[in-house]
Amino acid sequence: MSAAGTGHRHGEARTHGEAHPHGEAHPHGTGKRLAIALALTLTVAIVEFSGGLLSHSLALLSDSAHVSMDVIALAISVIAAWQVRRPATHRRSYGYARFEILAALANGFLLFGVTVAIAIEALRRFGAPQTPHGAEMAGFAAVGIAINLAIGLSLARGSRDDLNVKAALFHVAGDAIGALAVGLGGIAVFLTHANWIDPAVSLGVAALIVFGVLRIVREAADVLLESAPAHAAIPIVRERMLELPGVVGVHDLHVWTNGSRDHVLSAHVLLADKKISEASAILRGLETRLHDEFAIDHVTLQFECVSCAADDRIVCTSVRA
């Protein structure tokens, strides 16, 4: 097997402006929107926690824990939006993209513990009923719904071309659904005085938290295990590379993720005999296709060829057996 040359592409996508699939061309705007959403979401968590204590509602306390999960998730998104501008170092040659992955894992394990505590308290309240103040419970939940709607409208303007903002928008939508469930539960408690409604809603919110935690841990584990991202499955990437004229084969193909928006590819690419100028054109074509179709910005390729002569096939140095 003969080495034919290498090529790489990294960081160039930031010059593509709004066409970039991750919206990284505007880190200041993204960071500002997410920072505002973070501050407002933290306000929701504080309001619901305070309301849960005042109204003796476990459902409100549970939803405040749910919102707290999204406070941490939004904080991670804010960090990611600003960390993209932080340059790599000689020691950390890929930069600091995986900082958010470590934070997400810590977030997941912490919130799993909180969920267990909520479930235990909900089961205890089924055995020792405690009726919350339904009107106060619904009122505090209504405040949470209003703030979440304001956050959602703000983020929706920038979610089309920015996956980071879009993910934050999904978190906010989950918060609004949780607050709506608590609000409806408060109304039901106020009308019926049924003391089982509050712990039942609490278990429902706990289930939402568990779903979110499992998703966070799974995604973080995929990154740490250097799994191929879902949008860039190895067979599909290989097929699209092979469709480019001049590419005969692709092997030793690896696609992985450094952070939630930093995808990397390396591969050996087998070419028919090409002069250096022709091989360079194939390299540019592969880089462009991988960027445009799979959002892979860091590409490293090693060219090999079927056979070559020593005179004018500069990209190859030996005959392939």
C-alpha positions in Angstrom: 0.0 0.0 0.0 1.6 3.3 -1.1 1.2 6.6 0.6 0.1 9.2 -2.0 -0.3 12.4 0.0 -2.4 14.0 2.6 -4.8 16.9 2.8 -6.7 18.5 5.7 -9.5 21.1 6.2 -10.2 22.7 9.6 -11.9 25.8 10.8 -12.6 27.0 7.2 -16.4 26.8 7.6 -16.5 30.0 9.7 -15.9 32.0 6.5 -19.2 30.7 4.9 -21.4 33.1 6.9 -25.0 32.1 7.4 -24.7 29.1 5.1 -22.8 27.3 7.8 -25.0 24.6 9.2 -24.2 25.5 12.8 -24.4 29.2 12.6 -20.9 29.7 14.1 -20.3 32.7 11.9 -22.1 34.8 14.5 -20.8 33.6 17.9 -21.6 37.0 19.5 -25.2 36.9 18.5 -25.7 33.3 19.4 -23.9 33.7 22.8 -26.1 36.8 23.6 -29.4 35.0 22.8 -28.4 32.0 24.8 -27.2 34.1 27.8 -30.5 35.9 27.9 -32.3 32.5 27.8 -30.1 31.2 30.5 -30.9 34.2 32.8 -34.6 33.9 32.2 -34.6 30.1 32.7 -32.8 30.5 36.0 -35.5 32.9 37.0 -38.1 30.3 36.2 -36.3 27.7 38.4 -36.1 30.1 41.3 -39.8 31.1 41.0 -41.0 27.5 40.8 -38.7 26.5 43.7 -40.0 29.3 45.9 -43.6 28.6 44.8 -43.2 24.9 45.7 -42.0 25.8 49.2 -44.8 28.4 49.7 -47.6 26.2 48.3 -46.3 22.9 49.6 -46.4 21.5 46.1 -44.0 18.7 45.3 -44.9 19.0 41.6 -43.6 22.6 41.6 -40.4 21.6 43.3 -40.0 18.7 40.9 -40.5 21.0 37.9 -38.0 23.4 39.4 -35.5 20.5 39.3 -36.5 19.8 35.7 -35.9 23.5 34.8 -32.6 23.4 36.7 -31.4 20.7 34.4 -32.1 23.0 31.5 -30.3 25.8 33.3 -27.2 23.7 33.3 -27.8 22.6 29.7 -28.2 26.2 28.6 -25.0 27.1 30.5 -23.2 24.5 28.5 -24.7 25.9 25.3 -23.5 29.4 26.2 -20.0 28.1 27.0 -20.0 26.2 23.7 -21.0 29.3 21.8 -18.1 31.3 23.2 -15.5 28.4 23.4 -15.7 28.0 19.6 -13.5 31.2 19.4 -10.9 29.9 21.8 -7.8 28.7 19.9 -6.3 25.3 20.2 -3.0 24.9 22.1 0.0 22.7 21.5 -1.2 20.5 24.3 -4.9 20.6 23.4 -4.6 20.5 19.7 -8.4 20.0 19.2 -9.2 22.9 21.5 -11.7 22.8 24.4 -14.8 21.3 22.6 -15.1 18.4 25.0 -15.4 20.6 28.0 -19.1 20.7 27.4 -19.2 16.8 27.2 -17.7 16.5 30.7 -20.1 19.1 32.0 -23.0 17.3 30.5 -22.0 14.0 32.1 -21.7 15.7 35.5 -25.1 17.3 34.9 -26.7 14.0 34.0 -25.5 12.2 37.1 -26.4 15.0 39.4 -30.0 15.3 38.0 -30.4 11.5 38.2 -29.8 11.8 41.9 -32.3 14.6 42.2 -34.9 12.5 40.3 -34.5 9.6 42.6 -35.2 12.0 45.6 -38.3 13.4 43.9 -39.7 9.9 43.2 -39.1 8.8 46.8 -40.8 11.9 48.2 -43.8 11.4 45.7 -44.3 7.8 46.8 -44.1 8.9 50.5 -46.8 11.5 49.8 -49.1 8.8 48.4 -48.9 7.1 51.7 -49.1 10.3 53.8 -51.3 12.7 51.8 -50.5 16.4 51.9 -52.8 18.7 49.9 -51.0 21.7 48.4 -52.4 25.1 47.8 -53.8 24.6 44.3 -54.3 28.2 43.4 -50.8 29.2 44.4 -49.4 26.2 42.6 -51.2 27.1 39.4 -50.2 30.8 39.7 -46.5 30.1 40.0 -46.7 27.6 37.1 -48.4 30.3 35.0 -45.4 32.6 35.6 -43.1 29.8 34.5 -45.2 29.2 31.3 -45.1 33.0 30.4 -41.4 33.3 30.9 -40.7 30.1 28.8 -42.9 31.4 26.0 -40.9 34.6 26.0 -37.7 32.7 25.9 -39.0 30.5 23.1 -40.0 33.4 20.9 -36.5 35.0 21.4 -34.7 31.8 20.5 -37.0 30.9 17.6 -35.6 33.8 15.5 -32.1 32.2 15.5 -32.9 28.5 15.5 -33.2 27.9 11.8 -29.5 27.9 11.0 -28.0 27.2 14.4 -28.2 23.7 15.9 -26.9 25.0 19.3 -29.8 27.4 19.6 -32.3 24.8 18.2 -31.2 22.4 21.0 -31.8 25.1 23.6 -35.2 25.8 22.1 -36.1 22.1 22.6 -35.1 22.4 26.3 -37.3 25.5 26.7 -40.2 23.7 25.1 -39.8 20.9 27.6 -39.8 23.4 30.4 -43.1 24.9 29.1 -44.7 21.5 28.9 -43.6 20.7 32.5 -44.9 24.0 33.8 -48.2 23.5 31.9 -48.6 20.1 33.5 -48.0 21.6 37.0 -50.4 24.4 36.3 -53.2 22.0 35.2 -52.5 19.9 38.2 -52.8 23.0 40.4 -56.2 23.8 38.9 -57.3 20.2 39.5 -56.2 20.4 43.1 -58.0 23.6 43.6 -61.3 22.3 42.1 -61.2 18.7 43.6 -58.9 19.0 46.7 -57.6 15.5 45.6 -54.3 15.1 47.4 -53.0 12.4 45.0 -52.7 14.8 42.0 -49.6 16.6 43.2 -47.4 13.5 43.7 -48.8 12.1 40.5 -47.7 15.2 38.5 -44.4 15.0 40.3 -43.8 11.5 39.1 -44.6 12.7 35.5 -42.1 15.5 35.8 -39.6 13.0 37.2 -40.1 10.8 34.1 -39.4 13.9 31.9 -36.1 14.4 33.8 -35.1 10.8 33.5 -35.7 11.0 29.7 -33.6 14.1 29.4 -30.8 12.6 31.6 -30.6 9.4 29.6 -30.4 11.4 26.3 -27.6 13.6 27.7 -25.6 10.7 29.0 -26.1 8.7 25.8 -24.9 11.6 23.6 -22.0 12.4 25.9 -21.0 8.7 25.9 -21.1 8.6 22.1 -18.7 11.5 21.9 -16.3 10.0 24.4 -16.4 6.7 22.6 -15.7 8.6 19.3 -18.8 7.2 17.7 -19.8 8.5 14.2 -22.5 11.2 14.6 -26.0 10.2 13.6 -26.1 12.6 10.5 -22.8 11.1 9.2 -23.1 7.3 9.3 -19.9 5.7 8.0 -21.6 3.7 5.1 -23.3 6.8 3.8 -20.2 9.0 4.0 -18.2 6.3 2.2 -20.8 6.0 -0.5 -20.8 9.7 -1.2 -17.0 9.9 -1.3 -16.9 7.0 -3.8 -19.3 8.9 -6.1 -16.7 11.6 -6.7 -15.0 11.0 -10.1 -11.4 9.7 -9.7 -12.0 8.0 -6.3 -11.6 4.2 -6.6 -11.9 3.2 -3.0 -12.1 4.4 0.6 -10.8 2.5 3.6 -9.6 3.1 7.2 -12.5 5.6 7.3 -13.2 7.2 10.7 -15.7 9.9 11.6 -16.0 11.2 15.1 -17.0 14.2 17.2 -14.9 16.4 19.4 -17.8 18.4 20.7 -21.4 18.7 19.8 -20.6 20.8 16.7 -17.1 19.7 15.9 -16.9 16.7 13.5 -13.7 15.1 12.3 -12.9 12.6 9.5 -9.8 10.7 8.5 -9.5 8.2 5.7 -7.3 6.5 3.1 -8.5 7.3 -0.4 -7.6 5.1 -3.3 -7.3 7.0 -6.6 -6.7 6.0 -10.2 -3.4 7.3 -11.5 -3.5 11.1 -11.2 -1.0 13.9 -11.6 -0.7 16.2 -8.5 -2.9 18.9 -10.0 -5.7 16.4 -10.6 -5.3 14.9 -7.2 -5.6 18.3 -5.6 -8.9 18.9 -7.4 -10.2 15.6 -6.0 -9.1 16.7 -2.5 -10.9 20.0 -2.8 -14.0 18.2 -4.1 -14.0 15.7 -1.2 -13.5 18.5 1.4 -16.4 20.5 -0.1 -18.8 17.5 -0.2 -18.0 16.4 3.4 -18.5 20.0 4.6 -21.7 20.7 2.7 -23.4 17.4 3.2 -22.2 16.2 6.6 -20.9 19.4 8.4 -17.5 17.8 8.7 -15.0 20.7 8.9 -11.8 18.9 9.9 -10.8 16.5 7.1 -7.6 14.5 6.9 -7.1 12.3 3.8 -4.2 10.1 2.8 -4.2 9.4 -1.0 -3.1 6.0 -2.5 -3.1 4.9 -6.1 -3.7 1.7 -7.9 -0.3 1.9 -9.8 2.0 4.6 -10.8 5.2 5.5 -12.6 8.1 7.3 -11.0 8.3 10.1 -13.6 5.1 12.2 -13.6 2.8 10.6 -11.0 4.1 12.8 -8.2 1.4 11.9 -5.8 2.6 8.3 -5.6 6.0 7.0 -4.8 5.8 3.3 -5.3 3.9 0.6 -7.3 0.9 -1.0 -5.5 1.2 -4.7 -5.5 
